[in-house]
Amino acid sequence: MVVLLVGIWLGGHPADLPGFMRSTFVADHETQLVDEAIDRVARDYYRPVRKSALVSSSIEGMVASLHDPYSAYLSPSAFHGFDRPASFTGIGVEVTPDRRGLGVLRVFDSSPAQRAGVREGEVIVAVNGRRLAGLPLASSRALILGAPGTDVRLTLVHGASRRTVTVTRATISVPVVASALHTVRGRRIGWVYLASFSEGSAAQLREAVDRLLAQGAQGIVLDLRGNGGGLVSEARLVASTFVRSGTIVTTRGRTQPTVVLSAAGGAISGSVPMVVLVDHDTASASEIVTAALQDHRRATVVGTHTYGKGVFQELEPMPGGGALKLTVGEYYTPNGRNLGGAGVSQGAGVAPEVPVVHGVDTPHGLEVALDTLAAKVR
């Protein structure tokens, strides 16, 4: 009876409990307040509201109050689809508007377009005999799309040359890596594009680089335009493809120890000249790689200032199937630079040695990068 009475009294006076017992058995006032608000809205609102939706909204509001553009709450459905490769039906090219039609910016590896011999820098001027000049971008792209297994006839121009190829459409999984061999000023230049730093992307990039070198590439252009980042661990491995030793990036966080990530070893020969091609959307892990190659004087950076993100996030699964994408620390380049603007603010990013003032995201940007690298090849 005495124990029961003491228990009842302490239940009404939780502040008198020892700290370890209070944190174990009694929810704090703030947590009780949130739970009570959710219960009341679910019970008393004039129309039915799912409690799970209220919980998700409360978490979203909490993260939004951080005023951090990089942190977010992913609902169970959003988390389920997070970082899954996209797919579409087509021929496997990325195009950009051109006054004559569609400029071929990238040709995906192992795609129908690559098998048909379509090359970066060409311009699609007609589809199935219909001229594209003057058509809106969406209409031009729609002419190329179609059911898997059907053929589409493309008329391509490059300089003074003009040719027609037939490509069989297929379901395309957007690849992480694309690559090609170019000849500029009599030099054989390898180009490799990396779309994101997802799981296994470094291994795919290394395979493409080795293949280009085996084909006689005398230099490598690493194209990180539009690459918004991904896993820091993959960034380290990508940089390690080109940097033999030394620091790649240092990370620091409030609740995490300082970690220095060094080159993993096994880099290609340092005598192979390099260019990194970047734009304003080159961010996060892409900036880690770009800055590492720049600080180690391993590559010439061509393009525009990169995005300027100096923080990194971790994905933390939550009960119920959702997840928190939360900023947990800052990163620093081998020379000690943080590319952000203090905390989660956008900063100056990486400055290129060879600026491309106009058209960095068109074939012109790649042409400048290839020309810059050809001048470096001995």
N, C-alpha and C positions, 0 to 999 in steps of 0.2 A: 504493500500500500504506500509506504514511504517513497519507494522508487517511482511508483506511478505518479504520485503528487509532484515529485521533483521534476519528472519528465513533462508534466502538464505545465508547470510554472516556467520551465526553460523554453517550452514551445511558444509561450507568449512573450518571452524576453530573450530573443535570439542574440541580442548584442552581448548578453552575459556569458554566452558559450565561448570556450577557447577557440582561437582562430582556426585551428585545423579542423575542429568539429563544425564550426559555423560554415566554412567553405564546403564541407562535405555534405551536411544535412540541410542547410538552409539556403535557398536561392536568394541572391542579393536583391536589394530593393529595385534596381533598374531592370533586372530580368523579370521580376514579378510585374512591374509596370507594363513592359512590352507584352507579356503573356496576357495580362488582364485586358489590355487594349484590343488585342487580336480576338480574344474571347467575346468581348462586348460587341465588336463590329460584326463578327460572325453570327452572334445571337440576335442583335437588335436592329441591324440595318434593314431598310424597308423591303429589300429584295434579297434572295439567297445569294450568299457569297461563299465560295469554297475557302475553307481555312488554309489549305495549302497555298492558294493564290495570295492570301494575305501575308503568309509567312514569306513567300518569295518577294513580294512587294516591299516588305519591311527590310529585308536584307538588301534589296536593290537600293532603297533609300539610304540605308546606312553607308553603303559603299559610295553612293553619289555624294554624300556629305563630305567625303575626303577631298573632293575636287581634283581627282586624279584621273586623267583621261585614259590611263593604261590599266586601271583596276576595274573589275566588273564582277557581277554575280552572273553565273551561267545557270539558267534553269535546267532541269533534267533533260528536256528535249534539246536545248542548245548545246549542252555538254555532250550529249550523245553524238551530235553531228560535228563537234569541234575538231578541227585539224584533220578532217577526212578529205581525201583527194576528190576534187570535182571531176565531173565527166560531162561530155557533150557529144553530139553527133556532128561530124564534119570531116575535115581532111587533115587537121593537126597543124595549123599555122596561127600565129598571132599577127594581126594586120594593123596598119595605121592609115589614116586618111591621106590621100595623094590626089592632086588635081586631075590626074589621069585615071585614077581608080583606087586601088588598095595597095599600099606598100607592104611588102612582106618583111616584118620585123624579126620574127623568129619562126623556125621550122622545128617542130618537136621531134626528138629522137624516136626512131622506129615507127613513125607515123606514115599514113598513106602519101602525104605530100613529100616527105623525105624519100620514100621509095620511088616516087615519080620524078625525082630530081629537082623539085622546087627549091630555090635557094634564097637565103636572106639577101635583101637589097633589090630583088626583082620587084616589078610592079605588075599586079594583075590588072590588065586594061579591059578584059572582056571575059564573060562567063557564058559558056554555051553560045558564043557568037554575039552576045548582047554587050555593047559598049557600056562601061561603068562611069565614064566621065560625066559629071553633073548629077549623078545619082546620090541620094543621101547615104551615109555610112551604113545605116541599118538595112536599107534596101539592097545594097551591094553585098553585105554579109549574108543576107537571106538567100540570095541566088546561089551561094556556095553550099549552104546547108542543105541537107536532104536525108532520105532514109539510108541506113547502112546497107552497103552492097550495091548502091546505084552509082553511076559514073557522072562526073562533071568535067567539062572541057574548059581549061583555063588558057587564056592568051596572055603571055608574059613578055615584058620588055625589060631590058637592062642596057642602058646606053643606047647604042645603035642596033643592037640585036633584038630580034623578035622571034618567039617560038610559041607553039601550042602543045600542051600536055594534057593527057586524060588521067584523072585521079579517081580512084574508087573510094567513096565515102565509107566511114566506119565509126563505131563508138569509140571516142577518144578519152582516155583517162589523162587529165592534165599532168604532164610529167614534171618532176622537180628539176630535171637537168635537160638542156638541149645543147648541141655542139655542132661545129662545122669547121672545115678547113678552108681558108681563104688564101689566095695568092695576091700579094700587094708588093709592087716594085720588085718583082721577082723573088720575094721572100714568102715562105709558107708559114702562115700565121694561124694558130689554133684559137678558136673562139668557143668558150663554154659559158652557158647561162645557167644561173642557179635561181630558182623561183622562191625557195623558202628553206629554212633550216629545220626541217622536220626530221623525225627519226630515220636514220639511214641515209640522209641526203649527202653527207660527206663521202660515204663509200661510193655512191653513184657518181659524184663529181670526180673522185679519184679515178674511177674506171674510165670516164670520158677523157680526162687529161692524159692518162696512159695511152689510150687509143690514139689520140691526136699526136702524141710524141712518136708513137710507133709508125704513124703515117708520114712522119717527117716534119712535123711542126717545129719551127725554129724559135717560136715565142708563143706565149699564152695571154689572151685577153680574157679576164674573169669579169663577166657581165653581171652586176648586181643591181641593175636598174629595176625599180619597182619591188625590190625584195624587202618586205617589212620586218624580217627577222624570224625568230623562232628559238630553238634550244641553244643555250650558251655552250653546252657540251659539244654540239655539232659545229658551232662556230670555231671552237678550239681545234677540232679535227680538220675543218676546211682550211684554216690558216696553217695548220701543220703540214698540209699538202705542199706548201710553198716555203715555209719557214723552218729551217733545220733545228734551231735551238733557241732558248730564251723565253721570256714572258710573252704570252699572247694577251691575257687580260687579267686584271685583279678585281675581285668583287668584295664589297664591304656592306654589311647590313647591321641594323640595330640589335637584332637578336641572333645574328649569325657571325661566326668568326671570319676574319679576313682570309680569303682564299686566293692564292696565286696559281693561275692555270698556265702551264708551260707547254711548249711545243711537244707533241707526242713522239716525234721522230719519224724517219722514213720519208722525208720530203724529197721532191724531185730535185734535180741538180740546180744549184744556185746560179749556174751559168745560163740558164734559160731565162731570157728577159720576160718581164711581165708588165701588163697594164691592167688596172682595175677601172671599170666603167661604171659610174654612179650617177644618180639623179636625186631630186629632192625626196623621193619616196624610198630611198635606200636608208634603212633605219635599223636600230637595235643591234641584233646579231650581225647584220650586214655591216654596220658601222664598226663593230668590234673587229671583224676581219679586215676591213679597209684600213682602219687605223693601225692595226698590227703590221700589215704589209708596208704601210707608209713609215711607221716609226722604225722598223727594221731596214728601211731603205731597200725593200725587196721589189717594190712595184711603183710605177708612176700612176697617180690617180688622175683620171680624165673624166670630165663631166661638170656637174654643178655641186654646190654645197649639199651635203647629205642632210637628213632630217634633223638631227640634233637631239637624240634621246640618250640620256645618261643613266637610266635606271633599268632594272630587270624585274621580271615577275615570276612567281611560282604559281602553279595550278594546284589548288588544295581541294580534293573531293570533300563533299559535305554529305551528311545524312540525308536520305531522300533522293539521292541521285544527281543533285546539282553540284556546283563547284565554285570556289572563289578563285578568280585570277587576280592576285594581289601583288602590288609592288613591295618587294622585301629588301631591296638594296640598290646600291649604285655600282657602276663598273668604271674602271680606269684603264687607259691604254698603257702599253709598255713604257711610254715616256711620262706617265702620270696624269694624262689629260682625262677630264670628264667632259664628254661631248654635249651634255645637256646644259640647261640654263639654271642650275641650282635646283636640286630636288626634281620634281616632276614637270618643271617648266621646260619648254622646248628651247634648245640651245643652238649654237652656230654649226655644230656637226663637223664633218671633215671637209677641209678646203682642198679643192683639186689643184694639182700643179699645172694641168692643162685645162683651162676652162672651155666649156662649150656653151656659148652665150645663148644660142637659139637652136632648137631642134635636137636636144639631147635624146629625146624619146622617139626619134624617127631614125630611119637608116643613116641619116647624116651623123648622128652620135656615134654609131658603130664605125662609120668610115673614118672619123677623127681618131678613134681609139686604134683602129687597125693601122692607120698611117703613122701615128705616134710610135707604135710598137715596131713597125717595119724600119723606121729610122734608127731604132736601137739595136736591130739585129746586125751582127758583124758578119 
